[in-house]
Amino acid sequence: MNFNNTKIIAVDFDGTIVEDAYPKIGKPMIFAFETLKKLQQEGHRLILWTYRCGSRLDEAVAFCEENGISFYAINNSFSGEEYTTDISRKINADIFIDDRNIGGFIGWGEVYQILTNETPVIPKQKKGFFSFLK
């Protein structure tokens, strides 16, 4: 793993990791957790950067942990950062992944390709009993 090429990546939750159903937790976006795990395996540090706070934030963090993702930091530039009014609330990250980008969220397959210059391996879906009707 070459840490010289690793990035700090800030990732939004609602509408990016999961479908937007705020204040509830939506269904995971296709390939979200697979991509995030792969990025972590490659040495990138992930920051959860979300509007959520309090118990809603705790729910989102727990949901991500249940799906195999623990973050380098949560709504901060680094773990343990103390918020005071004399520092900017803009976090220090190399890349921001958010559904509120100009043009909207491009999807996790595209995100992975952009960050790694590789095409993700997409598992084949099993055909169901009624698939012949399509």
DSSP file (Angstrom, degrees, kcal/mol; ACC not computed):
  #  RESIDUE AA STRUCTURE BP1 BP2  ACC     N-H-->O    O-->H-N    N-H-->O    O-->H-N    TCO  KAPPA ALPHA  PHI   PSI    X-CA   Y-CA   Z-CA
    1    1 A M              0   0    0      0, 0.0     2,-0.8     0, 0.0    42,-0.1   0.000 360.0 360.0 360.0 127.9    0.0    0.0    0.0
    2    2 A N    >   -     0   0    0     40,-0.2     3,-1.3     1,-0.1     4,-0.1  -0.845 360.0-172.6-101.1 104.0    1.5    3.4   -1.0
    3    3 A F  G >  S+     0   0    0     -2,-0.8     3,-0.9     1,-0.3    -1,-0.1   0.629  77.7  75.1 -73.5 -12.2    0.4    6.0    1.5
    4    4 A N  G 3  S+     0   0    0      1,-0.2    -1,-0.3    -3,-0.1    -2,-0.0   0.775 101.1  42.8 -67.3 -24.3    1.9    8.8   -0.6
    5    5 A N  G <  S+     0   0    0     -3,-1.3    -1,-0.2     2,-0.1    -2,-0.2   0.333  91.0 112.9-102.8   6.0   -1.1    8.4   -2.9
    6    6 A T    <   -     0   0    0     -3,-0.9     2,-0.3    -4,-0.1    38,-0.1  -0.444  50.2-154.3 -81.4 156.5   -3.7    8.1   -0.3
    7    7 A K        -     0   0    0     -2,-0.1    38,-2.3     2,-0.0     2,-0.6  -0.828  20.8-120.8-124.4 159.7   -6.4   10.7    0.2
    8    8 A I  E     -a   45   0A   0     -2,-0.3    86,-2.2    36,-0.2    87,-1.7  -0.939  37.3-165.4 -97.4 121.3   -8.6   12.0    3.0
    9    9 A I  E     -ab  46  95A   0     36,-3.1    38,-2.9    -2,-0.6     2,-0.5  -0.942  11.4-154.7-119.1 118.4  -12.1   11.6    1.6
   10   10 A A  E     -ab  47  96A   0     85,-3.1    87,-3.1    -2,-0.5     2,-0.4  -0.798  17.4-167.7 -91.5 128.5  -15.1   13.3    3.2
   11   11 A V  E     -ab  48  97A   0     36,-3.3    38,-2.6    -2,-0.5    87,-0.2  -0.968  13.8-139.1-125.4 129.1  -18.4   11.4    2.5
   12   12 A D        -     0   0    0     85,-2.5     5,-0.4    -2,-0.4    38,-0.2  -0.390   9.9-151.6 -75.3 160.6  -21.9   12.5    3.1
   13   13 A F  S >>>S+     0   0    0     36,-0.2     5,-2.1     3,-0.2     4,-1.8   0.876  71.0  61.1 -99.3 -70.4  -24.5   10.1    4.5
   14   14 A D  B 345S+d   18   0B   0      1,-0.3    85,-0.3     2,-0.2     6,-0.2  -0.450 122.5   4.7 -69.5 123.0  -28.0   10.8    3.3
   15   15 A G  T 345S+     0   0    0      3,-2.5    -1,-0.3    -2,-0.3     4,-0.2   0.388 134.6  53.7  86.8  -3.8  -28.4   10.6   -0.4
   16   16 A T  T <45S+     0   0    0     -3,-1.8    -2,-0.2     2,-0.4    -3,-0.2   0.649 120.2  18.1-125.9 -61.4  -24.8    9.4   -0.8
   17   17 A I  T  <5S+     0   0    0     -4,-1.8    12,-2.7    -5,-0.4     2,-0.3   0.871 140.1  17.1 -79.4 -39.9  -24.1    6.3    1.4
   18   18 A V  B   <S-dE  14  28B   0     -5,-2.1    -3,-2.5    10,-0.3    -2,-0.4  -0.884  97.9 -87.1-126.1 159.9  -27.8    5.6    1.8
   19   19 A E        -     0   0    0      8,-3.2     7,-0.7    -2,-0.3     2,-0.7  -0.364  58.4 -95.1 -60.6 146.3  -30.9    6.8   -0.1
   20   20 A D  S    S+     0   0    0     -6,-0.2    -1,-0.1     1,-0.2     5,-0.1  -0.545  70.1 136.5 -73.1 112.4  -32.2   10.1    1.3
   21   21 A A    >   -     0   0    0     -2,-0.7     3,-2.0     3,-0.5    -1,-0.2   0.042  45.1-157.4-138.8  22.4  -34.9    9.3    3.8
   22   22 A Y  T 3  S+     0   0    0      1,-0.4     3,-0.1    30,-0.0    -2,-0.0  -0.158  74.1  25.8 -50.1 134.3  -33.9   11.8    6.5
   23   23 A P  T 3  S+     0   0    0      0, 0.0    -1,-0.4     0, 0.0     2,-0.0  -0.995 125.9  56.5 -87.1  -3.7  -34.5   11.6    9.5
   24   24 A K  S <  S-     0   0    0     -3,-2.0     2,-0.6     1,-0.1    -3,-0.5  -0.301  95.6-104.0 -76.5 171.2  -34.8    7.8    8.9
   25   25 A I        -     0   0    0     -3,-0.1    -5,-0.1    -5,-0.1    -1,-0.1  -0.890  38.3-146.0 -99.0 121.8  -32.0    5.8    7.4
   26   26 A G        -     0   0    0     -7,-0.7    -6,-0.1    -2,-0.6     3,-0.1  -0.119  32.0 -74.6 -76.6 177.6  -32.5    4.9    3.8
   27   27 A K        -     0   0    0      1,-0.1    -8,-3.2    -9,-0.1    -1,-0.2  -0.445  62.0 -90.8 -70.0 146.3  -31.5    1.8    2.0
   28   28 A P  B     -E   18   0B   0      0, 0.0   -10,-0.3     0, 0.0    -1,-0.1  -0.313  43.4-112.2 -58.3 139.6  -27.8    1.6    1.1
   29   29 A M    >   -     0   0    0    -12,-2.7     3,-2.2     1,-0.1     4,-0.4  -0.464  48.5 -84.3 -68.3 146.1  -26.9    3.0   -2.2
   30   30 A I  T 3  S-     0   0    0      1,-0.3    78,-0.6     2,-0.1    79,-0.2  -0.320 111.4  -1.5 -58.8 128.9  -25.7    0.4   -4.7
   31   31 A F  T 3> S+     0   0    0     77,-0.1     4,-2.4    -3,-0.1    -1,-0.3   0.476  95.6 124.4  69.1   7.1  -22.0   -0.4   -4.2
   32   32 A A  H <> S+     0   0    0     -3,-2.2     4,-2.6     1,-0.2     5,-0.2   0.976  77.7  35.2 -60.8 -56.9  -21.6    2.2   -1.4
   33   33 A F  H  > S+     0   0    0     -4,-0.4     4,-2.4     1,-0.2     5,-0.2   0.859 116.9  54.2 -70.6 -33.7  -20.2    0.0    1.3
   34   34 A E  H  > S+     0   0    0      2,-0.2     4,-2.0     1,-0.2    -1,-0.2   0.925 112.7  44.2 -62.4 -43.6  -18.3   -2.1   -1.2
   35   35 A T  H  X S+     0   0    0     -4,-2.4     4,-2.6     2,-0.2    -2,-0.2   0.923 113.0  50.1 -67.9 -45.1  -16.6    1.0   -2.6
   36   36 A L  H  X S+     0   0    0     -4,-2.6     4,-2.2    -5,-0.2    -2,-0.2   0.903 111.2  49.6 -61.9 -40.9  -15.9    2.5    0.8
   37   37 A K  H  X S+     0   0    0     -4,-2.4     4,-2.6     2,-0.2    -1,-0.2   0.923 111.2  49.3 -62.3 -44.1  -14.4   -0.8    2.1
   38   38 A K  H  X S+     0   0    0     -4,-2.0     4,-1.5     1,-0.2    -2,-0.2   0.907 110.1  50.8 -62.9 -42.2  -12.1   -1.0   -1.0
   39   39 A L  H  <>S+     0   0    0     -4,-2.6     5,-2.1     1,-0.2    -1,-0.2   0.900 111.3  48.4 -63.1 -40.6  -11.0    2.7   -0.5
   40   40 A Q  H ><5S+     0   0    0     -4,-2.2     3,-2.0     1,-0.2    -2,-0.2   0.911 107.8  54.7 -65.1 -41.4  -10.2    2.0    3.1
   41   41 A Q  H 3<5S+     0   0    0     -4,-2.6    -1,-0.2     1,-0.3    -2,-0.2   0.823 104.4  55.7 -60.7 -30.3   -8.3   -1.2    2.1
   42   42 A E  T 3<5S-     0   0    0     -4,-1.5    -1,-0.3    -5,-0.2    -2,-0.2   0.425 126.6-101.9 -83.0   1.1   -6.2    1.0   -0.2
   43   43 A G  T < 5S+     0   0    0     -3,-2.0    -3,-0.2     1,-0.3    -2,-0.1   0.432  71.7 144.7  97.4  -0.1   -5.3    3.3    2.7
   44   44 A H      < -     0   0    0     -5,-2.1     2,-0.5   -38,-0.1    -1,-0.3  -0.468  46.7-130.5 -71.4 144.2   -7.6    6.2    2.1
   45   45 A R  E     -a    8   0A   0    -38,-2.3   -36,-3.1    -2,-0.1     2,-0.4  -0.860  21.1-150.7 -98.3 125.8   -8.9    7.9    5.3
   46   46 A L  E     -a    9   0A   0     -2,-0.5    26,-2.6    24,-0.2    27,-1.1  -0.817   9.5-166.9-102.8 132.9  -12.7    8.4    5.3
   47   47 A I  E     -ac  10  73A   0    -38,-2.9   -36,-3.3    -2,-0.4     2,-0.7  -0.969  19.7-136.0-113.6 129.6  -14.5   11.2    7.1
   48   48 A L  E     -ac  11  74A   0     25,-2.2    27,-3.4    -2,-0.5     2,-0.6  -0.790  26.4-177.4 -82.4 117.4  -18.2   11.0    7.6
   49   49 A W        +     0   0    0    -38,-2.6     2,-0.3    -2,-0.7   -36,-0.2  -0.902  20.9 146.3-122.5  98.6  -19.3   14.6    6.8
   50   50 A T        -     0   0    0     -2,-0.6   -38,-0.1     2,-0.2     7,-0.0  -0.896  60.1-123.7-138.3 158.3  -23.0   14.9    7.4
   51   51 A Y  S    S+     0   0    0     -2,-0.3     6,-0.1   -37,-0.1    -1,-0.1   0.732  81.7 106.8 -68.6 -24.9  -25.8   17.3    8.5
   52   52 A R        +     0   0    0      4,-0.1     2,-0.3     5,-0.1    -2,-0.2  -0.190  44.1 168.6 -61.1 146.9  -26.8   14.7   11.1
   53   53 A C    >>  +     0   0    0      0, 0.0     3,-1.1     0, 0.0     4,-0.9  -0.936  43.4   8.9-148.0 170.4  -26.0   15.4   14.8
   54   54 A G  H 3> S-     0   0    0     -2,-0.3     4,-2.2     1,-0.2     3,-0.3  -0.255 127.8  -9.8  59.1-137.9  -26.9   13.9   18.2
   55   55 A S  H 3> S+     0   0    0      1,-0.2     4,-2.2     2,-0.2    -1,-0.2   0.813 136.5  57.7 -66.1 -30.7  -28.9   10.6   18.1
   56   56 A R  H <> S+     0   0    0     -3,-1.1     4,-1.7     2,-0.2    -1,-0.2   0.883 108.7  46.5 -66.2 -37.7  -29.4   10.8   14.3
   57   57 A L  H  X S+     0   0    0     -4,-0.9     4,-2.7    -3,-0.3     5,-0.2   0.918 109.9  53.4 -67.6 -44.0  -25.7   11.0   13.8
   58   58 A D  H  X S+     0   0    0     -4,-2.2     4,-2.5     1,-0.2    -2,-0.2   0.891 108.1  51.2 -57.5 -40.4  -25.2    8.1   16.3
   59   59 A E  H  X S+     0   0    0     -4,-2.2     4,-2.4     2,-0.2    -1,-0.2   0.909 110.7  48.0 -63.3 -43.0  -27.7    6.0   14.2
   60   60 A A  H  X S+     0   0    0     -4,-1.7     4,-2.3     2,-0.2    -2,-0.2   0.917 112.4  48.1 -65.4 -43.7  -25.8    6.8   11.0
   61   61 A V  H  X S+     0   0    0     -4,-2.7     4,-2.5     1,-0.2    -2,-0.2   0.926 112.9  48.5 -62.5 -44.9  -22.4    5.9   12.5
   62   62 A A  H  X S+     0   0    0     -4,-2.5     4,-2.5    -5,-0.2    -2,-0.2   0.897 109.9  52.6 -62.2 -41.0  -23.8    2.6   13.9
   63   63 A F  H  X S+     0   0    0     -4,-2.4     4,-1.0     2,-0.2    -1,-0.2   0.914 110.8  47.0 -61.6 -43.5  -25.4    1.8   10.6
   64   64 A C  H  <>S+     0   0    0     -4,-2.3     5,-2.8     1,-0.2     3,-0.5   0.915 111.7  50.3 -65.3 -42.4  -22.1    2.2    8.8
   65   65 A E  H ><5S+     0   0    0     -4,-2.5     3,-1.8     1,-0.2    -2,-0.2   0.893 106.4  55.1 -62.9 -39.4  -20.3    0.2   11.4
   66   66 A E  H 3<5S+     0   0    0     -4,-2.5    -1,-0.2     1,-0.3    -2,-0.2   0.772 109.4  49.8 -62.6 -24.9  -22.8   -2.6   11.0
   67   67 A N  T 3<5S-     0   0    0     -4,-1.0    -1,-0.3    -3,-0.5    -2,-0.2   0.162 129.3 -95.6-102.0  16.8  -22.0   -2.5    7.3
   68   68 A G  T < 5S+     0   0    0     -3,-1.8     2,-0.5     1,-0.2    -3,-0.2   0.594  85.1 119.7  89.7  12.4  -18.2   -2.7    7.9
   69   69 A I      < +     0   0    0     -5,-2.8     2,-0.4    -8,-0.1    -2,-0.2  -0.948  30.8 176.1-119.0 120.8  -17.2    0.9    7.8
   70   70 A S        -     0   0    0     -2,-0.5     2,-0.2    -5,-0.1   -24,-0.2  -0.967  28.7-129.4-114.2 137.7  -15.5    2.8   10.7
   71   71 A F        -     0   0    0     -2,-0.4   -24,-0.2     1,-0.1     3,-0.1  -0.584  10.5-137.1 -95.0 149.3  -14.5    6.4   10.0
   72   72 A Y  S    S-     0   0    0    -26,-2.6     7,-0.5     1,-0.2     2,-0.3   0.857  94.2  -7.1 -62.4 -39.2  -11.2    8.2   10.5
   73   73 A A  E     -c   47   0A   0    -27,-1.1   -25,-2.2     5,-0.2     2,-0.5  -0.976  64.3-137.7-154.9 160.2  -13.2   11.1   11.8
   74   74 A I  E    S-c   48   0A   0     -2,-0.3   -25,-0.2   -27,-0.2     3,-0.1  -0.966  84.5 -23.6-130.1 114.7  -16.9   12.1   12.1
   75   75 A N  S    S+     0   0    0    -27,-3.4     2,-0.3    -2,-0.5   -26,-0.1   0.754 123.4  86.4  55.1  27.7  -17.9   15.7   11.2
   76   76 A N  S    S-     0   0    0    -28,-0.2    -1,-0.2     1,-0.1     3,-0.1  -0.934  87.3-116.1-144.5 165.6  -14.3   16.8   12.0
   77   77 A S  S    S+     0   0    0     -2,-0.3     2,-0.3     1,-0.2    -2,-0.1   0.799  99.1   1.4 -74.8 -28.7  -11.0   17.0   10.2
   78   78 A F  S >  S-     0   0    0     -4,-0.1     3,-1.9    -3,-0.0    -1,-0.2  -0.983  92.6 -80.3-154.6 157.1   -9.4   14.3   12.4
   79   79 A S  T 3  S+     0   0    0     -7,-0.5     3,-0.1    -2,-0.3    -6,-0.1  -0.365 116.0  21.1 -61.0 132.5  -10.5   12.1   15.3
   80   80 A G  T 3  S+     0   0    0      1,-0.3    -1,-0.3    -2,-0.1     2,-0.1   0.392  82.1 151.2  90.1  -3.7  -10.4   14.1   18.6
   81   81 A E    <   -     0   0    0     -3,-1.9     2,-0.5     1,-0.1    -1,-0.3  -0.429  38.8-140.8 -62.5 131.6  -10.6   17.5   17.0
   82   82 A E        -     0   0    0     -2,-0.1     2,-0.4    -3,-0.1    -1,-0.1  -0.837  10.7-132.1 -97.1 128.2  -12.3   19.9   19.4
   83   83 A Y        +     0   0    0     -2,-0.5     2,-0.3     2,-0.0     6,-0.1  -0.668  34.9 162.5 -81.6 128.7  -14.8   22.4   17.9
   84   84 A T    >   -     0   0    0     -2,-0.4     3,-1.4     4,-0.1    -2,-0.0  -0.932  49.7-112.3-135.8 162.7  -14.3   26.0   19.0
   85   85 A T  T 3  S+     0   0    0     -2,-0.3     4,-0.1     1,-0.3    -2,-0.0   0.560 109.5  68.8 -74.8  -5.8  -15.6   29.2   17.5
   86   86 A D  T 3  S+     0   0    0      2,-0.1     2,-0.3     0, 0.0    -1,-0.3   0.404  93.3  65.9 -94.2   4.2  -12.1   30.3   16.6
   87   87 A I  S <  S-     0   0    0     -3,-1.4     2,-0.1     1,-0.0    -3,-0.1  -0.909  90.4-102.4-121.9 155.0  -11.6   27.6   13.9
   88   88 A S        -     0   0    0     -2,-0.3    -4,-0.1     1,-0.1    -2,-0.1  -0.380  15.6-141.4 -69.7 148.0  -13.3   27.1   10.6
   89   89 A R  S    S+     0   0    0     -4,-0.1     2,-0.4    -2,-0.1    -1,-0.1   0.480  73.9 107.3 -86.8  -3.8  -16.0   24.4   10.4
   90   90 A K  S    S-     0   0    0      1,-0.0     2,-0.1   -13,-0.0    -2,-0.1  -0.632  70.7-135.5 -72.7 127.3  -14.7   23.6    6.9
   91   91 A I        -     0   0    0     -2,-0.4     2,-0.9   -15,-0.1    -2,-0.1  -0.461  12.1-111.9 -86.6 159.5  -13.0   20.3    7.2
   92   92 A N        +     0   0    0     -2,-0.1     2,-0.3     2,-0.0    -1,-0.1  -0.798  57.5 140.5 -91.8 105.8   -9.6   19.4    5.7
   93   93 A A        -     0   0    0     -2,-0.9   -84,-0.2     1,-0.1     3,-0.1  -0.987  49.8-143.6-143.8 151.7  -10.2   16.7    3.1
   94   94 A D  S    S+     0   0    0    -86,-2.2     2,-0.4    -2,-0.3   -85,-0.2   0.819  90.4  22.8 -80.9 -33.0   -8.8   16.1   -0.4
   95   95 A I  E     -b    9   0A   0    -87,-1.7   -85,-3.1     2,-0.0     2,-0.5  -0.993  63.7-156.3-139.1 140.0  -12.1   14.9   -1.9
   96   96 A F  E     -b   10   0A   0     -2,-0.4     2,-0.6   -87,-0.2   -85,-0.2  -0.980   5.7-165.0-117.6 127.1  -15.7   15.4   -1.0
   97   97 A I  E     +b   11   0A   0    -87,-3.1   -85,-2.5    -2,-0.5     2,-0.3  -0.953  28.9 146.5-113.2 116.3  -18.3   12.9   -2.1
   98   98 A D    >   -     0   0    0     -2,-0.6     3,-1.2   -87,-0.2   -83,-0.1  -0.998  55.2-131.5-152.8 144.1  -21.8   14.3   -1.8
   99   99 A D  T 3  S+     0   0    0     -2,-0.3     6,-0.4   -85,-0.3   -84,-0.1   0.609 104.1  69.2 -72.5 -10.6  -25.2   14.1   -3.5
  100  100 A R  T 3  S+     0   0    0      4,-0.2    -1,-0.2     3,-0.1     3,-0.1   0.261  72.1 123.4 -93.2  12.6  -25.4   17.9   -3.5
  101  101 A N  S X  S-     0   0    0     -3,-1.2     3,-2.5     1,-0.1     2,-0.3  -0.261  82.2 -83.3 -62.9 158.9  -22.6   18.2   -6.0
  102  102 A I  T 3  S+     0   0    0      1,-0.3    -1,-0.1     2,-0.0    -2,-0.1  -0.533 125.2  21.5 -62.4 126.0  -23.3   20.2   -9.2
  103  103 A G  T 3  S-     0   0    0     -2,-0.3    -1,-0.3    -3,-0.1    -2,-0.1   0.331 119.5-104.1  92.9  -7.0  -24.9   17.6  -11.4
  104  104 A G    <   -     0   0    0     -3,-2.5     2,-0.3    -6,-0.0    -4,-0.2  -0.188  63.5 -27.5  83.1-177.1  -25.9   15.4   -8.5
  105  105 A F        -     0   0    0     -6,-0.4    -6,-0.1     1,-0.1     3,-0.1  -0.593  49.6-156.5 -78.4 129.7  -24.4   12.1   -7.2
  106  106 A I        -     0   0    0     -2,-0.3     4,-0.3     1,-0.2    -1,-0.1   0.587  45.4-102.2 -85.7 -11.2  -22.7   10.2  -10.0
  107  107 A G     >  -     0   0    0      1,-0.1     4,-2.1     2,-0.1    -1,-0.2   0.008  27.3 -89.9 101.1 150.9  -22.9    6.7   -8.4
  108  108 A W  H  > S+     0   0    0    -78,-0.6     4,-2.5     1,-0.2     5,-0.2   0.789 121.2  59.2 -70.5 -29.2  -20.4    4.6   -6.5
  109  109 A G  H  > S+     0   0    0      2,-0.2     4,-2.0   -79,-0.2    -1,-0.2   0.939 110.5  42.9 -61.9 -45.9  -19.2    2.8   -9.6
  110  110 A E  H  > S+     0   0    0     -4,-0.3     4,-2.6     2,-0.2    -2,-0.2   0.894 111.9  54.5 -65.3 -41.8  -18.1    6.1  -11.2
  111  111 A V  H  X S+     0   0    0     -4,-2.1     4,-2.4     1,-0.2     5,-0.2   0.944 109.4  47.9 -57.2 -48.3  -16.6    7.3   -7.9
  112  112 A Y  H  X S+     0   0    0     -4,-2.5     4,-2.2     1,-0.2     6,-0.5   0.918 111.4  49.8 -60.6 -44.7  -14.5    4.2   -7.7
  113  113 A Q  H  X S+     0   0    0     -4,-2.0     4,-2.3     1,-0.2    -1,-0.2   0.910 111.8  48.3 -61.8 -42.4  -13.3    4.5  -11.3
  114  114 A I  H  < S+     0   0    0     -4,-2.6    -1,-0.2     1,-0.2    -2,-0.2   0.915 116.3  42.5 -64.5 -43.2  -12.4    8.2  -10.8
  115  115 A L  H  < S+     0   0    0     -4,-2.4    -1,-0.2    -5,-0.2    -2,-0.2   0.786 130.8  22.1 -77.3 -27.4  -10.4    7.6   -7.6
  116  116 A T  H  < S-     0   0    0     -4,-2.2    -2,-0.2     2,-0.2    -3,-0.2   0.561  89.2-129.5-117.0 -11.4   -8.6    4.4   -8.7
  117  117 A N  S  < S+     0   0    0     -4,-2.3     2,-0.3    -5,-0.4    -4,-0.2   0.776  74.6 113.7  60.3  27.0   -8.6    4.5  -12.5
  118  118 A E  S    S-     0   0    0     -6,-0.5    -1,-0.3    -5,-0.1    -2,-0.2  -0.916  72.2-118.9-124.5 152.4  -10.0    0.9  -12.3
  119  119 A T        -     0   0    0     -2,-0.3    -9,-0.1    -3,-0.1   -10,-0.0  -0.800  38.5-119.2 -87.2 127.9  -13.3   -0.6  -13.3
  120  120 A P        -     0   0    0      0, 0.0     2,-0.6     0, 0.0    -1,-0.0  -0.329  22.0-112.8 -68.0 149.4  -15.0   -2.1  -10.3
  121  121 A V        -     0   0    0     -2,-0.0     0, 0.0     1,-0.0     0, 0.0  -0.740  32.8-157.8 -80.6 119.5  -15.8   -5.8  -10.3
  122  122 A I        -     0   0    0     -2,-0.6     3,-0.1    -3,-0.0     2,-0.0  -0.888  13.7-130.1-104.6 116.2  -19.6   -6.0  -10.4
  123  123 A P        -     0   0    0      0, 0.0     2,-0.2     0, 0.0     0, 0.0  -0.357  26.3-111.7 -65.1 142.8  -21.0   -9.3   -9.1
  124  124 A K        -     0   0    0      1,-0.1     2,-0.3    -2,-0.0     0, 0.0  -0.528  30.0-125.4 -73.7 138.5  -23.5  -11.0  -11.4
  125  125 A Q        -     0   0    0     -2,-0.2     2,-0.2     1,-0.1    -1,-0.1  -0.643  23.0-115.0 -85.3 141.3  -27.0  -11.0  -10.0
  126  126 A K        -     0   0    0     -2,-0.3     2,-0.4     1,-0.1    -1,-0.1  -0.498  31.5-116.5 -72.0 142.2  -28.8  -14.3   -9.7
  127  127 A K        -     0   0    0     -2,-0.2     2,-0.1     1,-0.1    -1,-0.1  -0.660  29.2-140.2 -82.5 133.5  -31.8  -14.6  -12.0
  128  128 A G    >   -     0   0    0     -2,-0.4     3,-1.5     1,-0.1     4,-0.3  -0.308  29.2 -95.7 -85.6 172.9  -35.1  -15.1  -10.2
  129  129 A F  T 3  S+     0   0    0      1,-0.3     3,-0.5     2,-0.1    -1,-0.1   0.843 124.0  44.3 -57.0 -38.0  -37.9  -17.3  -11.1
  130  130 A F  T >  S+     0   0    0      1,-0.2     3,-1.9     2,-0.1     4,-0.3   0.318  80.1 104.3 -94.2   8.7  -39.8  -14.5  -12.9
  131  131 A S  G X   +     0   0    0     -3,-1.5     3,-1.3     1,-0.3    -1,-0.2   0.766  69.2  68.2 -63.2 -23.9  -36.8  -13.1  -14.8
  132  132 A F  G 3  S+     0   0    0     -3,-0.5    -1,-0.3    -4,-0.3    -2,-0.1   0.670  88.1  67.9 -69.5 -13.7  -37.9  -14.7  -18.0
  133  133 A L  G <         0   0    0     -3,-1.9    -1,-0.2     1,-0.2    -2,-0.2   0.663 360.0 360.0 -77.9 -16.6  -40.9  -12.3  -18.1
  134  134 A K    <         0   0    0     -3,-1.3    -1,-0.2    -4,-0.3    -2,-0.1   0.481 360.0 360.0 -79.3 360.0  -38.6   -9.3  -18.7
